Amino acid sequence: MTVNTAPIKWAQRSDSLYVTIALQDVKDETINLSDSALVFKGKSGDKEYEVNIEFFKAVDAKDSTYKVLPRSIQMHVMKAKSDDGDDGDDDEEFWPRLLKDKALEKNQVKIDWDRYVDEDEEDEAGGFDMSALEGGRGMGGMPGGPGGMDMASMMAGMGG
């Protein structure tokens, strides 16, 4: 059986990536996210699909999440923080592309224009809408800290 390359869309913020594998009704999926690559295999309809990509830079696999939805697989992949001990401002930056291999990028990856934000407009736009990923598998701790919200206080504020 021929294996097809699954279509990928992506968008980014300075601290994370939003990767969509655009396949409907995925069955028998295996998703392996490491700190440098993403490997996906699964069936959609009667066809087998796969993705095997190496990221442009390192990511933080343990704090990343994904969810298999009826129309796609949505992934929120956290960019790795560099450990070089600088002043910390250089940790978060926009990548020029998703993949290490520029040639593969042209054939396999498209920009997710629905989630795209220009680098200098990021502060106005804020982070990604994560509502599609709530209850996702592999969920690490969501970044809290200033501006973070815990679910209990949010529900109490809604009268629930």
Secondary structure, DSSP 8 states (H G I E B T S, - for coil): --EEE--EEEEE-SSEEEEEE--SSEEEEEEEE-SSEEEEEEEETTEEEEEEEEBSS-EEEEEEEEEE-SS-EEEEEEE----S-S-STTSS---S-SBS-HHHHHHHEEE-TTT---GGGHHHH-S---GGGTT-BT------STT---HHHHHHHTT-
